[in-house]
Amino acid sequence: MPVKGWIEVDDLYCKGCELCVQACPQHVLALNPDRLTSKGYHPAYLHREGCTGCAICALVCPEAALTVYRETPQRALRAAA
């Protein structure tokens, strides 16, 4: 079972530079053409499923606009109990 992840983008900081989109090894990030931030940028978003929560996007973001979450596999939870 592949690990699942997701991101949250802070529109206050995202400037639509596309560095996260280019760095994503899963190719699941894009700039949202239907939204503009208060500063007039198209923010990044997950345009399809497949995020693993690797956090490479957050590492390359010069504005620290991305927060990455990763689902904890059930197998790891059972082993810890």
C-alpha positions as a Python dict, from the first residue, in 0.01 Angstrom:
ca = {
    (1, 'M'): (0, 0, 0),
    (2, 'P'): (162, 329, -106),
    (3, 'V'): (200, 608, 146),
    (4, 'K'): (-48, 892, 97),
    (5, 'G'): (27, 1255, 152),
    (6, 'W'): (-125, 1595, 92),
    (7, 'I'): (-25, 1958, 105),
    (8, 'E'): (-167, 2284, 230),
    (9, 'V'): (-66, 2601, 47),
    (10, 'D'): (-59, 2932, 232),
    (11, 'D'): (-197, 3180, -22),
    (12, 'L'): (-41, 3465, 170),
    (13, 'Y'): (308, 3341, 79),
    (14, 'C'): (268, 3142, -246),
    (15, 'K'): (385, 3353, -539),
    (16, 'G'): (326, 3096, -813),
    (17, 'C'): (695, 3051, -893),
    (18, 'E'): (637, 2687, -996),
    (19, 'L'): (950, 2555, -826),
    (20, 'C'): (739, 2304, -631),
    (21, 'V'): (563, 2193, -949),
    (22, 'Q'): (895, 2125, -1122),
    (23, 'A'): (1045, 1948, -819),
    (24, 'C'): (754, 1710, -752),
    (25, 'P'): (870, 1355, -835),
    (26, 'Q'): (508, 1234, -851),
    (27, 'H'): (399, 1513, -1092),
    (28, 'V'): (86, 1586, -889),
    (29, 'L'): (133, 1961, -835),
    (30, 'A'): (24, 2240, -1067),
    (31, 'L'): (-63, 2606, -1049),
    (32, 'N'): (-435, 2660, -1008),
    (33, 'P'): (-554, 2851, -1318),
    (34, 'D'): (-895, 2915, -1157),
    (35, 'R'): (-770, 3096, -845),
    (36, 'L'): (-569, 3406, -767),
    (37, 'T'): (-415, 3493, -433),
    (38, 'S'): (-465, 3838, -283),
    (39, 'K'): (-133, 3932, -444),
    (40, 'G'): (-250, 3819, -789),
    (41, 'Y'): (-64, 3488, -819),
    (42, 'H'): (-198, 3148, -922),
    (43, 'P'): (-122, 2927, -618),
    (44, 'A'): (5, 2571, -628),
    (45, 'Y'): (-237, 2284, -562),
    (46, 'L'): (-264, 1906, -594),
    (47, 'H'): (-423, 1854, -934),
    (48, 'R'): (-449, 1478, -897),
    (49, 'E'): (-395, 1199, -645),
    (50, 'G'): (-58, 1037, -593),
    (51, 'C'): (116, 1262, -340),
    (52, 'T'): (340, 1056, -111),
    (53, 'G'): (421, 1335, 133),
    (54, 'C'): (789, 1334, 40),
    (55, 'A'): (808, 1712, 115),
    (56, 'I'): (1046, 1793, -170),
    (57, 'C'): (803, 2067, -275),
    (58, 'A'): (825, 2229, 69),
    (59, 'L'): (1204, 2209, 67),
    (60, 'V'): (1239, 2397, -262),
    (61, 'C'): (972, 2661, -184),
    (62, 'P'): (1157, 2990, -130),
    (63, 'E'): (859, 3138, 57),
    (64, 'A'): (789, 2839, 287),
    (65, 'A'): (431, 2845, 160),
    (66, 'L'): (376, 2468, 168),
    (67, 'T'): (294, 2241, 459),
    (68, 'V'): (318, 1871, 380),
    (69, 'Y'): (130, 1597, 560),
    (70, 'R'): (186, 1223, 540),
    (71, 'E'): (-60, 953, 638),
    (72, 'T'): (78, 713, 897),
    (73, 'P'): (49, 356, 767),
    (74, 'Q'): (-172, 133, 983),
    (75, 'R'): (105, -127, 998),
    (76, 'A'): (333, 120, 1180),
    (77, 'L'): (57, 212, 1425),
    (78, 'R'): (0, -156, 1517),
    (79, 'A'): (374, -213, 1572),
    (80, 'A'): (396, 85, 1809),
    (81, 'A'): (107, -38, 2025),
}
